[in-house]
């Protein structure tokens, strides 16, 4: 039975399920996924919840439905409020824009609020309120807001989105993330917390739960392993030599070229790679070739912290819809929360710092379920910062890469891909299917030569 604090009435599972169904219909979904229903139900029934759901699964719909479900069940005199803490401003802006367009009263606490937004937040006009963690933790006005009479009576849940960053970023350059447990301590004891991420090993999940103060959380986890993805590692020589197949493909296929994200930890490398394509494509850098050099016409673009905010927003917009943009060269800041189902290849120029990060970044590929490739190009740069498991993955030549990546993930068991050549470059060596691309001599696991 579910009961809301301040209310003695309780509801059956059937009544809660019906409210969740109606909330889903409000957002255009006739039926939510079973695990989305479980996540929402867990909070409604008074549990903390830690949900590990794959990239593209629809995690944001879980917290978007929460205030509507509370209101459908309890019909309070004032609408319920749910607060969401997420580390990237781009995600906040995208969610506020998307959910507001569907009629949900949504607001955000970031560094560039309008006076109108500030008034709406202070008077409790936003049912779904997004916070940048630094603003929430470092400015007393927001702590006081959460403890105000208005919010004490109406705040029903706290959501920590991209929860893996609490550890991965919180212990390095975003220390506010590591201190989010302080916010939990300010709230009423019966305000439940939902942690969401696409990637977390069991050990990481336990550590994050402790830091943000989850109490005996209901764990809802799906293995992040995607059966439509092939994994490979290859040697990186020079930009010109290694990326020649990509250049050839973008020149000939233009806007038909399969979408690709190329990640590099180094800003200078991102710039060099971007300039390589820009110079080599010449007038063909845009579509049509004589178009102005603006985001909406480029075939290739770059996304780093040095890019101005307005351009970042445009890149996210154009990469998430039918547009000219085919390749984005980026640091890891690009892709988190991105809704782009048709990315066919994710290329890493140098490994991620850890396995969780690599799974998270490659997970932005193949959301539509169609075949895709995750290719790691070996680079010794910053190897001393990488965790042992990542170093073992990139040097491995004998073990299934899929097993190495997901062995510590919840709900993972070895996947029978049918043909070993559909799994990874290591498994392909022992493939005997008789029809794999390697036996036809057209696959050396480099970009366009892989016929997926």
C-alpha positions in Angstrom: 0.0 0.0 0.0 1.2 3.5 -0.8 0.7 6.5 1.5 1.9 10.1 1.2 3.3 11.9 4.2 0.6 14.1 5.7 -2.0 11.7 4.3 -3.5 8.8 6.1 -5.1 7.3 3.0 -3.4 4.4 1.3 -3.6 3.0 -2.2 -3.4 -0.5 -3.7 -0.8 -1.5 -6.3 -3.6 -1.4 -9.0 -4.5 2.2 -8.1 -0.8 3.2 -8.3 -0.3 1.4 -11.6 -3.3 3.2 -13.0 -1.9 6.6 -12.0 1.5 5.7 -13.5 -0.3 4.7 -16.7 -2.1 8.0 -16.9 1.1 10.0 -16.3 2.7 8.1 -19.1 -0.2 8.9 -21.5 0.2 12.5 -20.6 3.7 12.4 -22.0 2.6 10.5 -25.1 3.3 6.9 -24.0 0.4 4.5 -24.1 2.4 2.1 -21.9 5.6 2.6 -19.8 8.2 -0.1 -19.7 7.9 -2.5 -16.8 11.1 -1.3 -15.2 10.1 2.4 -15.5 6.9 1.4 -13.6 9.0 -0.4 -10.9 11.2 2.7 -10.4 8.2 5.1 -10.0 6.3 2.6 -7.9 9.3 2.2 -5.5 9.3 5.9 -4.8 5.5 6.1 -4.4 5.5 3.1 -2.0 8.1 4.9 0.2 11.4 3.4 -0.8 14.7 4.9 -1.9 15.5 3.6 -5.3 18.8 3.1 -7.2 18.1 2.5 -10.9 20.8 1.4 -13.4 19.1 1.5 -16.8 20.8 1.5 -20.2 21.5 4.7 -22.2 18.4 5.5 -24.2 16.1 3.5 -21.9 14.0 6.5 -20.8 15.3 7.3 -17.3 14.2 10.9 -17.5 10.6 9.8 -17.9 10.7 8.1 -14.5 11.2 11.4 -12.7 9.0 13.4 -15.1 6.1 11.2 -14.2 6.6 11.4 -10.4 4.9 14.7 -9.6 1.9 13.8 -11.8 1.5 10.4 -10.1 1.6 12.0 -6.7 -1.1 14.5 -7.7 -3.3 11.8 -9.4 -3.2 9.7 -6.3 -3.6 12.4 -3.5 -5.1 15.4 -5.3 -3.3 17.8 -2.9 -4.4 21.4 -2.6 -1.1 22.5 -4.1 0.8 20.5 -6.8 3.6 18.2 -5.7 7.2 19.2 -6.3 10.1 16.9 -7.3 13.7 18.2 -7.3 16.3 16.8 -9.7 20.1 17.3 -9.4 22.0 16.8 -12.6 25.7 17.8 -13.3 25.4 19.2 -16.8 23.7 22.4 -17.7 23.1 21.2 -21.2 21.0 18.3 -19.8 19.0 20.7 -17.6 18.3 23.0 -20.5 17.2 20.2 -22.8 14.9 18.7 -20.1 13.3 22.0 -19.1 12.7 22.8 -22.8 11.3 19.4 -23.6 9.1 18.9 -20.5 7.8 22.5 -20.5 6.7 22.0 -24.1 4.5 19.1 -22.9 2.8 21.3 -20.3 4.7 20.3 -17.1 5.6 23.3 -14.9 9.4 23.0 -15.0 12.2 25.2 -13.8 15.9 25.3 -13.3 18.5 26.7 -10.8 21.6 27.4 -12.8 23.9 30.4 -13.2 21.8 32.1 -15.8 18.3 32.3 -14.3 15.9 35.1 -15.4 14.1 37.1 -12.7 10.8 35.5 -13.8 12.2 32.0 -13.3 13.5 33.0 -9.9 10.1 34.2 -8.8 8.4 31.0 -10.1 10.9 28.9 -8.1 10.5 30.8 -4.9 6.7 30.7 -5.0 6.6 27.0 -5.8 5.3 27.3 -9.3 7.6 24.6 -10.7 6.6 21.0 -10.1 9.8 19.6 -11.5 12.8 21.7 -10.4 16.3 21.1 -11.8 19.4 22.0 -9.8 23.1 22.4 -10.7 24.9 20.7 -7.8 27.2 23.7 -7.2 24.3 26.1 -7.0 22.4 23.9 -4.6 25.3 23.3 -2.2 27.2 26.5 -2.3 24.4 29.1 -2.1 22.4 29.2 1.1 19.3 30.6 -0.6 18.6 27.2 -2.1 19.1 25.3 1.1 16.7 27.7 2.8 14.3 27.3 0.0 14.2 23.5 0.5 13.5 24.0 4.2 10.8 26.6 3.7 7.2 25.9 4.6 6.2 25.8 1.0 8.7 23.1 0.0 8.5 21.2 3.2 4.8 20.5 2.6 5.1 19.9 -1.2 8.5 18.3 -1.9 7.9 14.6 -2.4 11.2 13.3 -3.9 14.8 14.1 -4.6 16.4 12.7 -7.8 20.1 12.4 -8.4 20.5 12.0 -12.2 23.8 10.7 -13.7 24.5 9.3 -10.2 27.8 7.7 -11.3 29.3 11.2 -11.5 29.0 11.5 -7.7 32.1 9.3 -7.5 33.8 9.7 -10.9 33.6 13.5 -10.9 33.0 14.2 -7.3 36.4 12.9 -6.3 38.3 15.0 -8.9 36.9 18.3 -10.3 33.3 18.5 -9.1 33.5 18.1 -5.4 30.0 19.4 -4.8 28.7 16.1 -6.3 30.4 14.1 -3.5 28.7 16.3 -0.9 25.1 15.7 -2.1 24.4 13.7 1.0 24.2 17.0 2.8 21.1 18.0 0.9 19.4 14.7 1.8 20.0 15.6 5.5 18.1 18.9 5.1 15.0 17.2 3.8 12.1 15.6 5.7 12.9 12.0 6.5 10.1 10.7 4.4 11.2 12.5 1.2 12.5 9.6 -0.9 15.5 9.7 -3.1 15.9 8.2 -6.6 19.4 7.7 -8.1 19.6 7.2 -11.8 22.5 6.2 -14.1 23.3 4.1 -17.1 26.5 2.7 -15.7 27.5 1.5 -12.3 29.3 -1.6 -11.1 28.0 -3.2 -7.9 30.9 -1.6 -5.9 30.2 1.8 -7.4 26.5 1.6 -6.7 27.1 0.8 -3.1 29.6 3.7 -2.7 27.3 6.2 -4.3 24.4 5.0 -2.2 26.4 5.6 1.0 27.5 9.1 -0.1 24.1 10.4 -1.0 22.4 8.7 2.0 20.2 6.1 0.4 18.5 3.9 3.0 18.1 0.2 2.0 17.5 1.2 -1.6 15.4 -0.8 -4.0 17.9 -1.7 -6.7 16.5 -1.9 -10.3 19.3 -2.8 -12.7 19.7 -3.8 -16.3 23.0 -4.9 -17.7 24.4 -2.1 -19.9 25.6 -4.7 -22.4 24.2 -4.0 -25.9 24.0 -7.0 -28.1 23.9 -4.8 -31.2 27.4 -3.4 -30.4 30.7 -4.8 -31.6 33.9 -3.9 -29.6 37.3 -3.5 -31.0 40.8 -2.1 -30.2 43.2 -0.8 -32.9 46.5 0.9 -33.1 46.6 4.7 -33.5 49.3 6.0 -35.8 48.7 9.6 -37.1 45.5 11.5 -37.6 46.0 11.5 -41.4 46.7 7.8 -41.6 44.1 6.5 -39.1 41.2 8.7 -40.1 41.6 8.5 -43.9 38.7 6.0 -44.2 36.5 8.3 -42.3 37.5 11.3 -44.5 36.8 9.2 -47.6 33.4 8.2 -46.4 32.3 11.7 -45.4 33.5 13.0 -48.8 31.5 10.4 -50.8 28.5 9.8 -48.6 28.0 13.3 -47.3 24.7 13.5 -45.3 24.3 9.7 -45.8 27.4 9.0 -43.8 26.5 7.1 -40.6 26.6 9.3 -37.5 29.8 9.1 -35.5 31.2 10.5 -32.2 35.0 10.7 -31.8 36.2 11.2 -28.2 39.5 12.5 -27.1 40.7 13.4 -23.6 42.9 16.1 -25.1 41.5 19.5 -26.2 44.5 20.0 -28.6 43.8 16.6 -30.2 40.1 17.5 -30.7 41.2 20.7 -32.4 43.7 19.0 -34.6 41.2 16.4 -35.7 38.6 19.0 -36.4 41.0 21.1 -38.4 42.1 17.9 -40.3 38.5 17.4 -41.5 37.9 21.1 -42.1 41.0 21.4 -44.2 40.6 18.2 -46.2 37.0 18.7 -47.0 37.6 22.3 -48.2 34.4 23.7 -49.7 32.7 20.3 -48.9 32.8 21.0 -45.2 29.2 22.2 -45.3 26.1 20.9 -47.0 25.4 22.2 -49.5 29.1 23.0 -50.3 28.5 26.7 -50.8 26.5 27.1 -47.6 27.8 29.5 -44.8 30.1 28.0 -42.2 27.4 27.7 -39.6 26.4 24.9 -37.2 23.3 23.9 -39.2 25.3 23.4 -42.4 28.4 21.6 -41.1 29.1 17.9 -41.7 31.7 17.9 -38.9 31.8 19.8 -35.6 33.6 19.9 -32.3 32.3 20.0 -28.8 34.6 21.0 -25.9 34.5 23.3 -22.8 36.0 26.1 -24.9 33.0 26.2 -27.2 30.5 29.0 -26.4 27.2 27.9 -24.8 25.0 28.9 -27.8 27.1 26.8 -30.2 27.0 23.8 -27.8 23.2 24.0 -27.7 23.1 24.1 -31.5 25.4 21.0 -31.8 23.3 19.1 -29.4 20.1 20.1 -31.3 21.4 19.2 -34.8 23.0 16.0 -33.7 19.7 14.9 -32.1 17.6 15.3 -35.2 17.7 14.9 -39.0 20.4 17.3 -40.1 23.7 17.7 -42.0 25.8 17.0 -38.9 27.4 13.6 -39.2 30.5 13.6 -37.0 31.1 15.3 -33.6 34.6 15.4 -32.2 34.4 15.9 -28.5 35.6 15.6 -25.0 33.6 13.4 -22.7 31.3 16.3 -21.9 29.3 15.5 -25.1 26.6 12.9 -25.2 25.4 12.7 -21.6 21.7 12.9 -21.8 21.8 13.3 -25.6 18.8 11.9 -27.4 20.3 10.6 -30.7 19.3 7.1 -31.5 21.2 6.6 -34.8 24.9 6.9 -33.8 26.5 4.0 -35.6 30.1 4.4 -34.3 31.8 5.7 -31.2 35.5 6.1 -31.5 37.9 6.8 -28.6 41.2 8.3 -29.4 42.8 7.1 -26.2 41.0 5.1 -23.5 38.6 6.4 -20.9 39.9 6.7 -17.4 37.9 3.7 -16.2 35.6 0.9 -17.4 32.5 2.6 -16.1 33.3 5.7 -18.1 34.0 3.7 -21.3 30.7 1.8 -21.0 28.9 5.1 -20.4 30.5 6.8 -23.5 30.1 3.8 -25.9 26.5 3.4 -24.7 25.7 6.6 -26.7 26.0 4.4 -29.8 23.3 2.2 -31.3 20.3 3.3 -29.2 18.0 2.3 -32.0 19.0 -1.4 -31.6 20.8 -1.5 -35.0 24.4 -2.8 -35.4 27.1 -0.4 -34.2 30.8 -0.3 -33.4 32.8 0.9 -30.4 36.4 1.3 -31.4 39.2 2.2 -29.1 42.4 3.6 -30.7 45.4 3.0 -28.5 47.2 6.0 -27.1 49.7 6.0 -24.2 48.8 9.6 -23.3 47.6 9.8 -19.7 47.9 6.0 -19.2 49.1 6.8 -15.6 45.6 8.2 -14.8 43.7 5.1 -16.1 42.5 2.4 -13.7 44.0 -1.0 -13.9 40.9 -2.6 -15.4 40.9 -0.1 -18.3 44.6 -0.7 -19.0 43.9 -4.5 -19.0 41.1 -4.0 -21.5 43.1 -2.0 -24.0 46.1 -4.4 -23.9 43.9 -7.6 -24.0 44.3 -9.9 -27.0 42.9 -13.2 -25.6 39.7 -12.6 -23.7 36.3 -11.6 -24.9 36.1 -7.8 -24.6 32.4 -7.9 -23.8 33.1 -10.1 -20.8 35.9 -7.8 -19.6 33.7 -4.7 -19.8 30.6 -6.1 -18.1 31.8 -8.7 -15.7 31.2 -6.4 -12.7 27.9 -5.0 -13.9 24.6 -6.0 -12.4 22.6 -8.7 -14.2 25.4 -9.5 -16.7 25.9 -13.0 -18.0 28.0 -14.0 -21.0 26.1 -13.3 -24.2 25.8 -15.9 -27.0 26.0 -13.6 -30.0 25.2 -16.5 -32.4 28.4 -15.7 -34.4 31.6 -14.7 -32.6 32.3 -12.1 -35.3 29.4 -10.1 -33.9 30.9 -9.8 -30.5 34.4 -8.3 -30.6 37.7 -8.3 -32.4 39.2 -11.0 -30.1 36.2 -13.4 -30.5 36.3 -12.9 -34.3 39.7 -14.6 -34.4 38.1 -17.9 -33.5 34.9 -17.3 -35.5 33.9 -20.3 -37.7 30.5 -19.0 -39.0 31.8 -19.1 -42.5 30.3 -15.7 -43.5 31.9 -13.2 -41.2 33.4 -10.0 -42.6 37.0 -10.9 -41.6 36.9 -14.1 -43.8 35.7 -11.9 -46.7 38.7 -9.7 -46.2 36.7 -6.5 -45.7 37.1 -5.9 -42.0 40.1 -4.9 -40.0 38.0 -3.1 -37.4 38.6 0.4 -38.7 35.6 2.6 -39.2 33.9 2.3 -42.6 35.6 -0.9 -43.5 33.4 -2.6 -41.0 30.2 -3.4 -42.8 27.7 -3.4 -40.0 
